[in-house]
Amino acid sequence: MTAERKHLHSRCITCEAYLCEDGSVELEGMLTDTKSHPFNVGDQGVLPTGHPVHQMLVRLRVASDFRITEAEARTIHGPYRVCGDIAPQYSKLVGLTIGPGFNALVKRMFRERLGCTHLTELLPVIATVAYQAIWSEFRSFEKFDPANAAERRSTPLGGCHALQPDGEVVRLHFPDRYKPPDPSA
């Protein structure tokens, strides 16, 4: 890394999860892009330092089975007046289930002119937060039924390097889920 550098751009993504009275989880993701210098952009003209070039919000209501029951997208700041016009298309998320294949599906659904790059970029992050919130609130490894295909697909076990079924973390912390490595592999 070089010792001298000049800050150009910041992207901040925040996601929050809320438990609703009806037992669903509301997920809210916000993407904000700012420049560290005045910036001439689209229909807005010159933006002052730190003013959002992009500020987009996605809000999803998700049932405990990861099914999306409500979806809202909004462009708060965008470089062009028409940026927010695509936001209503994100209501097409209603009825989808966050799980394997979700990220690829939303990339296809909202590709190119069918969506907004920034709103679509929020969806995988929100999906991850959905897992974090719903697993901690509604599920536990103690109650996990590996014979149930839907639960098997939704468990974080096997989903990353640390949680591999034949790995040290699973062996130590989830011994009933541990599967010794196959010596023939």
C-alpha positions as CSV (number, residue, x, y, z in Angstrom):
1,M,0.0,0.0,0.0
2,T,1.2,3.5,-0.7
3,A,1.7,5.9,2.2
4,E,0.1,8.9,0.4
5,R,-3.4,8.7,-0.9
6,K,-6.4,10.9,-1.4
7,H,-9.9,9.8,-0.4
8,L,-12.3,9.8,-3.4
9,H,-15.5,7.9,-2.7
10,S,-17.4,6.2,0.1
11,R,-20.1,3.5,0.0
12,C,-21.9,2.8,3.1
13,I,-24.3,-0.1,3.3
14,T,-26.4,-0.6,6.5
15,C,-28.9,-3.3,7.1
16,E,-31.1,-3.7,10.1
17,A,-33.6,-6.4,11.1
18,Y,-36.7,-5.8,13.3
19,L,-39.1,-8.3,14.9
20,C,-42.7,-7.3,14.1
21,E,-45.7,-7.9,16.3
22,D,-47.0,-10.6,13.9
23,G,-43.8,-12.6,14.2
24,S,-42.4,-11.6,10.8
25,V,-39.1,-9.9,10.4
26,E,-38.7,-6.5,8.7
27,L,-35.4,-6.0,7.0
28,E,-34.2,-2.6,6.0
29,G,-31.1,-2.0,3.8
30,M,-29.7,1.4,2.8
31,L,-26.9,2.1,0.3
32,T,-25.3,5.5,0.3
33,D,-22.5,6.7,-2.0
34,T,-20.7,10.0,-1.3
35,K,-17.7,11.8,-2.8
36,S,-15.0,13.6,-0.8
37,H,-15.0,16.5,-3.2
38,P,-17.6,18.5,-5.0
39,F,-19.0,16.3,-7.8
40,N,-20.9,17.2,-11.0
41,V,-23.5,14.5,-11.5
42,G,-26.5,14.0,-13.8
43,D,-29.5,16.1,-13.3
44,Q,-28.4,17.4,-9.9
45,G,-25.5,19.5,-11.1
46,V,-22.6,20.0,-8.7
47,L,-23.1,18.2,-5.4
48,P,-21.2,19.4,-2.3
49,T,-18.7,17.2,-0.6
50,G,-20.4,14.5,1.3
51,H,-23.8,14.9,-0.3
52,P,-25.2,11.5,-1.4
53,V,-24.8,10.7,-5.1
54,H,-26.8,7.6,-4.5
55,Q,-29.0,6.8,-1.5
56,M,-31.3,3.8,-1.9
57,L,-33.5,1.9,0.5
58,V,-35.0,-1.6,0.3
59,R,-37.4,-2.8,2.9
60,L,-38.6,-6.4,3.0
61,R,-41.0,-8.1,5.4
62,V,-40.1,-11.8,5.7
63,A,-41.9,-14.7,7.4
64,S,-40.0,-17.1,9.6
65,D,-39.8,-19.5,6.6
66,F,-37.8,-16.8,4.7
67,R,-40.8,-16.1,2.4
68,I,-41.0,-12.4,1.4
69,T,-44.5,-11.0,2.2
70,E,-43.9,-7.3,1.5
71,A,-41.3,-5.4,-0.5
72,E,-40.6,-1.8,-0.9
73,A,-37.7,0.0,-2.7
74,R,-37.1,3.7,-2.8
75,T,-34.5,6.1,-4.3
76,I,-33.9,8.9,-1.9
77,H,-31.0,10.4,-3.9
78,G,-30.0,9.4,-7.4
79,P,-28.0,11.2,-10.1
80,Y,-31.0,11.4,-12.5
81,R,-34.7,12.3,-11.9
82,V,-35.7,9.0,-13.4
83,C,-33.7,6.8,-11.1
84,G,-36.5,6.3,-8.7
85,D,-39.0,5.3,-11.4
86,I,-37.8,1.7,-11.3
87,A,-38.4,1.2,-7.6
88,P,-42.0,-0.2,-7.8
89,Q,-40.6,-3.1,-9.8
90,Y,-39.1,-4.5,-6.6
91,S,-42.5,-5.4,-5.4
92,K,-42.0,-8.5,-7.6
93,L,-39.9,-9.9,-4.7
94,V,-43.1,-10.7,-2.8
95,G,-43.7,-14.4,-2.8
96,L,-40.0,-15.3,-3.3
97,T,-38.1,-17.3,-0.6
98,I,-34.7,-16.2,0.5
99,G,-32.6,-19.3,0.2
100,P,-30.3,-21.1,-2.2
101,G,-30.5,-19.5,-5.7
102,F,-32.0,-16.3,-4.4
103,N,-29.1,-14.0,-5.3
104,A,-28.9,-15.4,-8.9
105,L,-32.6,-15.1,-9.3
106,V,-32.8,-11.4,-8.3
107,K,-29.8,-10.6,-10.5
108,R,-31.8,-12.1,-13.4
109,M,-35.1,-10.4,-12.4
110,F,-33.6,-7.0,-12.1
111,R,-30.8,-7.1,-14.7
112,E,-29.9,-4.1,-16.9
113,R,-33.0,-1.9,-17.6
114,L,-35.2,-4.1,-15.5
115,G,-33.8,-2.8,-12.3
116,C,-31.4,-0.4,-10.5
117,T,-27.9,-1.6,-10.0
118,H,-27.7,-0.1,-6.5
119,L,-31.1,-1.4,-5.3
120,T,-30.2,-4.9,-6.6
121,E,-26.8,-4.8,-4.9
122,L,-28.6,-4.4,-1.6
123,L,-30.6,-7.6,-1.9
124,P,-27.8,-10.2,-1.2
125,V,-26.7,-8.2,1.8
126,I,-30.3,-8.1,3.1
127,A,-30.7,-11.8,2.4
128,T,-27.6,-12.5,4.7
129,V,-29.1,-10.3,7.4
130,A,-32.4,-12.3,7.1
131,Y,-30.5,-15.5,7.8
132,Q,-28.7,-13.8,10.8
133,A,-32.0,-12.5,12.2
134,I,-34.3,-15.4,11.6
135,W,-31.9,-18.2,12.6
136,S,-31.1,-16.4,15.9
137,E,-34.8,-15.5,16.6
138,F,-36.8,-18.6,15.4
139,R,-34.4,-21.5,14.9
140,S,-31.8,-23.3,16.9
141,F,-29.4,-26.1,16.2
142,E,-30.9,-28.0,19.1
143,K,-34.3,-28.1,17.3
144,F,-32.8,-28.5,13.8
145,D,-34.2,-31.5,12.0
146,P,-31.7,-32.7,9.3
147,A,-34.4,-34.9,7.8
148,N,-36.4,-31.9,6.9
149,A,-35.3,-30.7,3.5
150,A,-36.4,-27.1,3.9
151,E,-34.5,-26.8,7.2
152,R,-31.5,-28.5,5.7
153,R,-31.4,-25.9,3.0
154,S,-31.8,-23.0,5.4
155,T,-29.2,-24.0,8.0
156,P,-25.9,-22.1,8.1
157,L,-24.0,-25.4,8.7
158,G,-22.1,-26.2,5.6
159,G,-22.5,-22.7,4.2
160,C,-19.0,-21.4,4.8
161,H,-15.4,-22.5,5.6
162,A,-15.8,-22.4,9.4
163,L,-19.1,-24.3,9.4
164,Q,-18.2,-27.3,7.2
165,P,-19.7,-30.5,8.5
166,D,-16.3,-32.2,8.7
167,G,-14.6,-29.1,10.2
168,E,-13.2,-28.3,13.6
169,V,-15.9,-25.7,14.5
170,V,-18.7,-28.1,13.9
171,R,-16.9,-31.0,15.7
172,L,-16.4,-28.8,18.8
173,H,-19.6,-26.8,18.9
174,F,-22.1,-29.0,17.1
175,P,-20.8,-32.5,17.7
176,D,-24.2,-34.1,16.7
177,R,-23.9,-32.5,13.3
178,Y,-20.2,-33.4,12.8
179,K,-19.4,-35.7,9.9
180,P,-15.8,-37.0,9.9
181,P,-13.8,-36.3,6.7
182,D,-14.0,-39.1,4.1
183,P,-10.5,-40.7,4.1
184,S,-11.0,-41.8,0.5
185,A,-11.5,-38.2,-0.8
